[in-house]
Amino acid sequence: MTTEESEQLSALSHAFNNLLGKIMGAAELALDHNPPPQVRSELETILRLAEEGAGLAVELRAAAGGD
C-alpha cells in the first residue's frame, strides 16, 4: 500500500468513525427518553452495531498505519 493510499484509508476510517459516533449519540439520546420496549430494543441494536463498526474503523486505521 502506498503512503497516499494509507492516508486515504486512514481519513476514510476517521470519517466513518465520526459518523458512527453521531449515530451512537442520537441512539443514546433517544434511549434517555424511556422509549417503549420495542423501540428500546431497536435502539440498543443500533448502538451495538455502531460499536462493532467503530471497532472496524480502528482496525482500518491500524491497517493504514494510523495511530
C-alpha positions as CSV (number, residue, x, y, z in Angstrom):
1,M,0.0,0.0,0.0
2,T,1.4,3.4,-0.9
3,T,1.6,6.3,1.5
4,E,-1.2,8.1,-0.3
5,E,-3.4,5.0,-0.1
6,S,-2.7,4.7,3.6
7,E,-3.5,8.3,4.2
8,Q,-6.8,7.9,2.3
9,L,-7.7,4.8,4.2
10,S,-6.9,6.5,7.5
11,A,-9.0,9.6,6.5
12,L,-11.9,7.4,5.4
13,S,-11.7,5.4,8.7
14,H,-11.7,8.6,10.7
15,A,-14.8,10.0,8.8
16,F,-16.6,6.6,9.2
17,N,-15.9,6.6,12.9
18,N,-17.2,10.2,13.3
19,L,-20.4,9.2,11.5
20,L,-20.8,6.2,13.8
21,G,-20.2,8.4,16.8
22,K,-23.1,10.7,15.7
23,I,-25.4,7.7,15.2
24,M,-24.5,6.3,18.7
25,G,-25.1,9.7,20.3
26,A,-28.5,10.0,18.7
27,A,-29.5,6.5,19.8
28,E,-28.2,7.1,23.3
29,L,-30.2,10.4,23.5
30,A,-33.3,8.6,22.3
31,L,-32.8,5.9,25.0
32,D,-32.7,8.6,27.7
33,H,-36.3,9.4,26.9
34,N,-37.6,6.0,28.1
35,P,-38.9,4.6,24.8
36,P,-41.4,1.7,24.6
37,P,-39.7,-1.8,24.8
38,Q,-39.8,-2.4,21.0
39,V,-38.2,0.9,20.3
40,R,-35.7,0.4,23.1
41,S,-34.7,-2.9,21.6
42,E,-34.1,-1.4,18.2
43,L,-32.1,1.5,19.6
44,E,-29.9,-1.0,21.6
45,T,-29.4,-2.9,18.3
46,I,-28.3,0.3,16.6
47,L,-25.8,1.0,19.4
48,R,-24.4,-2.5,19.3
49,L,-23.9,-2.4,15.5
50,A,-22.4,1.1,15.6
51,E,-20.0,-0.1,18.3
52,E,-19.0,-3.0,16.1
53,G,-18.5,-0.6,13.2
54,A,-16.3,1.6,15.4
55,G,-14.2,-1.4,16.1
56,L,-13.8,-2.0,12.4
57,A,-12.8,1.6,11.9
58,V,-10.0,1.2,14.5
59,E,-8.8,-1.9,12.6
60,L,-8.8,0.0,9.3
61,R,-6.8,2.8,10.8
62,A,-4.3,0.3,12.2
63,A,-4.1,-1.3,8.8
64,A,-3.4,2.0,7.2
65,G,-0.6,2.6,9.7
66,G,-2.5,5.2,11.7
67,D,-2.4,5.6,15.4
